[in-house]
Amino acid sequence: MRELTNDPFFRTLGKYPRCVIDYRIIKTDAPHFGLSSHRLVLLYAMIKIIGQQLEEHDGSEAALGRECGFFEWDLDISKAKAVPKDPAELLRIPKIVSTDYYGKRRYDCPWPNGDAGDQIPYWYAFIETPHTTGYGPGDLAAVNAALFPMGTDALEAYEWSTDWSNYFDDGREWWGTACWSIYDKSTDRYVVIMASATD
């Protein structure tokens, strides 16, 4: 299993430096075995995120704890529960219905949704971040096109619970959390999308 850090997608993502989503593109030489493959890829992606954050904080977990307010990574992939998602619905681009005097947008797919708990939709994670980015539906469409150049027909997607790692603690404070794994049969690779942020 390996992370495709030089994928052309990341050139497109580089145009959106204030994006709060963690995208991981992963290739494995093992055959695809449905949900069990998704779970292994999800674990691998989280380990990569933890490693990157430790590197950014001088490799010291204690230093990371002092700066970020937690001391140890909590990770139990056995707690992660998956629900199949329609890829076209997951990657749906919202339309702006109206914008008020203060610039707050209203979309054709309203959010927040009180029945959804902490989990937010993908479009919301990209467009409606805790700190305004100015990104809109067109920006999300460009990112999606770069991430899945063959469209959604060959995709298999799962939405995962976010109770299995303290990576998601910040998002539970207010904004929300997000976790999906997507297998692209046309490219034989996986994409993991995670988000958790606070103000």
C-alpha positions as CSV (number, residue, x, y, z in Angstrom):
1,M,0.0,0.0,0.0
2,R,1.3,3.4,-0.9
3,E,0.2,7.0,-0.9
4,L,0.2,8.8,-4.3
5,T,1.5,12.2,-3.1
6,N,2.5,13.3,-6.6
7,D,-0.9,12.7,-8.2
8,P,-1.9,15.6,-10.6
9,F,-4.9,16.2,-8.3
10,F,-2.6,17.9,-5.8
11,R,-1.7,20.6,-8.3
12,T,-5.4,21.5,-8.5
13,L,-5.8,21.3,-4.7
14,G,-2.8,23.6,-4.4
15,K,-5.0,26.4,-5.7
16,Y,-7.1,26.1,-2.5
17,P,-4.6,26.6,0.3
18,R,-7.4,27.3,2.9
19,C,-9.1,24.0,2.3
20,V,-9.5,22.2,5.6
21,I,-10.2,18.7,4.1
22,D,-7.5,16.0,4.3
23,Y,-7.4,14.2,1.0
24,R,-5.4,11.0,0.7
25,I,-5.0,9.0,-2.6
26,I,-3.9,5.4,-2.0
27,K,-2.9,2.6,-4.3
28,T,-2.7,-1.0,-3.1
29,D,-1.4,-4.1,-5.0
30,A,-3.9,-6.3,-3.2
31,P,-7.2,-7.1,-4.9
32,H,-10.2,-5.1,-3.9
33,F,-12.4,-6.9,-1.3
34,G,-15.1,-4.4,-0.7
35,L,-15.6,-3.0,2.8
36,S,-12.6,-4.8,4.3
37,S,-10.3,-3.1,1.7
38,H,-11.9,0.3,2.5
39,R,-11.3,-0.2,6.2
40,L,-7.6,-1.0,5.7
41,V,-7.1,2.0,3.4
42,L,-8.9,4.2,6.0
43,L,-6.5,3.1,8.7
44,Y,-3.5,3.6,6.4
45,A,-4.7,7.1,5.6
46,M,-5.1,8.1,9.2
47,I,-1.6,6.8,10.0
48,K,-0.3,8.9,7.2
49,I,-2.1,12.0,8.6
50,I,-0.7,11.4,12.1
51,G,2.8,10.9,10.7
52,Q,2.5,14.2,8.7
53,Q,1.4,16.1,11.8
54,L,4.2,14.7,13.9
55,E,6.7,15.7,11.2
56,E,5.3,19.2,11.1
57,H,5.8,19.5,14.9
58,D,9.5,18.3,15.1
59,G,8.6,14.6,15.3
60,S,7.7,14.9,18.9
61,E,4.3,13.7,20.0
62,A,4.7,15.7,23.3
63,A,5.4,18.9,21.4
64,L,2.3,18.3,19.2
65,G,0.3,17.7,22.4
66,R,1.5,21.0,23.9
67,E,0.6,22.9,20.7
68,C,-2.7,21.3,19.8
69,G,-4.1,20.5,23.3
70,F,-4.0,16.7,23.2
71,F,-1.2,14.4,24.3
72,E,-1.7,11.1,22.5
73,W,-3.3,9.9,19.3
74,D,-6.4,7.8,20.0
75,L,-7.1,5.4,17.2
76,D,-9.4,2.3,17.2
77,I,-10.3,1.4,13.6
78,S,-12.5,-1.4,14.9
79,K,-15.0,1.2,16.2
80,A,-15.4,2.8,12.7
81,K,-18.8,2.0,11.2
82,A,-19.5,2.3,7.5
83,V,-22.6,3.1,5.5
84,P,-22.6,2.8,1.7
85,K,-23.1,6.1,-0.1
86,D,-24.2,7.0,-3.6
87,P,-21.1,8.5,-5.1
88,A,-23.0,11.0,-7.2
89,E,-24.9,12.2,-4.1
90,L,-21.7,12.3,-2.0
91,L,-19.9,14.5,-4.6
92,R,-23.0,16.6,-5.5
93,I,-22.2,20.3,-6.2
94,P,-24.8,22.5,-4.5
95,K,-26.4,25.5,-6.2
96,I,-26.4,28.9,-4.5
97,V,-30.1,29.9,-4.1
98,S,-29.4,33.3,-2.5
99,T,-26.8,35.4,-0.7
100,D,-27.8,37.8,2.1
101,Y,-26.5,41.2,2.8
102,Y,-23.6,39.8,4.9
103,G,-22.5,37.4,2.2
104,K,-24.0,34.3,3.9
105,R,-25.1,31.9,1.2
106,R,-28.2,29.7,1.1
107,Y,-28.0,26.5,-1.0
108,D,-30.4,24.1,-2.6
109,C,-29.3,21.5,-0.1
110,P,-29.8,23.1,3.3
111,W,-27.4,22.5,6.1
112,P,-27.0,22.2,9.0
113,N,-29.3,19.2,9.4
114,G,-30.2,18.4,13.1
115,D,-30.7,14.7,12.3
116,A,-27.2,14.2,11.0
117,G,-25.3,14.6,14.2
118,D,-21.7,15.7,13.9
119,Q,-21.3,14.5,10.3
120,I,-21.3,17.1,7.6
121,P,-21.7,16.7,3.8
122,Y,-18.7,16.8,1.6
123,W,-19.7,20.0,-0.2
124,Y,-20.2,21.8,3.2
125,A,-16.7,20.6,4.3
126,F,-15.1,22.2,1.3
127,I,-17.2,25.4,0.9
128,E,-18.5,26.4,4.4
129,T,-15.3,26.1,6.5
130,P,-15.0,27.6,10.0
131,H,-13.0,30.5,8.6
132,T,-14.4,31.9,5.3
133,T,-12.4,30.9,2.3
134,G,-14.5,32.4,-0.5
135,Y,-14.5,29.1,-2.3
136,G,-17.8,28.2,-4.1
137,P,-19.5,25.5,-6.0
138,G,-17.3,26.0,-9.1
139,D,-14.2,25.5,-7.0
140,L,-15.6,22.2,-5.6
141,A,-16.5,21.1,-9.2
142,A,-12.8,21.7,-10.3
143,V,-11.5,19.7,-7.3
144,N,-13.9,16.8,-7.9
145,A,-13.0,16.7,-11.7
146,A,-9.3,16.5,-10.8
147,L,-9.9,13.9,-8.1
148,F,-12.2,11.7,-10.2
149,P,-11.5,12.5,-13.9
150,M,-13.6,9.6,-15.1
151,G,-16.7,10.7,-13.2
152,T,-18.8,8.9,-10.6
153,D,-20.0,5.8,-12.5
154,A,-17.0,3.6,-11.5
155,L,-16.9,4.7,-7.8
156,E,-17.8,2.7,-4.7
157,A,-18.2,5.0,-1.6
158,Y,-18.6,4.6,2.2
159,E,-19.3,7.2,4.8
160,W,-17.6,6.3,8.1
161,S,-18.5,7.2,11.7
162,T,-16.1,9.6,13.3
163,D,-15.9,8.2,16.8
164,W,-12.8,6.1,16.3
165,S,-10.1,8.7,16.5
166,N,-9.4,11.9,18.4
167,Y,-8.5,13.4,15.0
168,F,-12.2,14.3,14.9
169,D,-12.5,15.9,18.3
170,D,-12.1,19.5,17.0
171,G,-15.0,19.2,14.6
172,R,-17.3,17.8,17.3
173,E,-16.9,21.1,19.2
174,W,-19.0,22.9,16.6
175,W,-18.4,22.7,12.9
176,G,-18.7,19.0,12.3
177,T,-16.8,16.0,11.1
178,A,-16.5,14.0,7.9
179,C,-15.0,10.8,6.8
180,W,-15.4,8.9,3.5
181,S,-13.5,6.3,1.6
182,I,-14.0,5.9,-2.2
183,Y,-12.7,3.2,-4.5
184,D,-12.3,4.2,-8.1
185,K,-12.6,1.0,-10.3
186,S,-11.5,3.0,-13.4
187,T,-8.1,3.9,-11.8
188,D,-7.9,1.1,-9.3
189,R,-7.1,3.5,-6.5
190,Y,-8.7,4.7,-3.3
191,V,-9.5,8.2,-2.1
192,V,-9.9,9.0,1.6
193,I,-11.6,12.3,2.5
194,M,-11.5,13.5,6.1
195,A,-12.4,16.7,7.8
196,S,-12.5,18.0,11.3
197,A,-12.0,21.7,12.2
198,T,-13.0,24.3,14.7
199,D,-12.8,28.1,15.0
